[in-house]
Amino acid sequence: MTIEQIRAAYARQPFQPFVIHLADGRGIPVFHREFMLTAPSGRTVIVMQPDDSWNVIDLLLVTDLEFKPALTNGHP
């Protein structure tokens, strides 16, 4: 995964929530653009969660970005 692919997901208009899948099988949800920060080096991102926890992610360990359809009134 490249920083350009992450930045493209971050910059989508309108923003669409996505899940960052890692090599160890975890999925890290990105609920809002404001919840993600990239390091200046472009190798690491930090993702905040609604409960104030956070994940530091090495982009070399990212296997996939998953986008799910937006919900409209509770329905896809």
Backbone hydrogen bonds, N-H to C=O, Kabsch-Sander energy under -0.5 kcal/mol:
donor,donor_aa,acceptor,acceptor_aa,energy
6,I,2,T,-1.7
7,R,3,I,-2.9
8,A,4,E,-2.1
9,A,5,Q,-1.9
10,Y,6,I,-2.4
11,A,7,R,-2.2
12,R,8,A,-0.7
12,R,9,A,-0.7
18,F,30,V,-1.5
19,V,66,E,-2.3
20,I,28,I,-3.0
21,H,19,V,-0.7
21,H,64,D,-2.9
22,L,26,R,-2.7
23,A,61,L,-2.3
25,G,22,L,-2.1
28,I,20,I,-3.0
30,V,18,F,-3.3
31,F,29,P,-0.6
35,F,32,H,-1.8
36,M,33,R,-1.6
37,L,46,I,-2.4
39,A,44,T,-2.9
42,G,39,A,-1.8
45,V,57,I,-2.2
46,I,37,L,-3.0
47,V,55,N,-2.6
48,M,35,F,-3.4
48,M,46,I,-0.5
49,Q,53,S,-2.7
52,D,49,Q,-2.1
55,N,47,V,-2.2
57,I,45,V,-3.4
57,I,55,N,-0.6
59,L,43,R,-3.0
59,L,57,I,-0.6
61,L,58,D,-2.4
62,V,59,L,-1.2
63,T,21,H,-2.7
64,D,21,H,-1.2
66,E,19,V,-2.7
67,F,65,L,-0.5
68,K,17,P,-0.7
72,T,75,H,-3.6
73,N,71,L,-0.5
75,H,72,T,-1.6
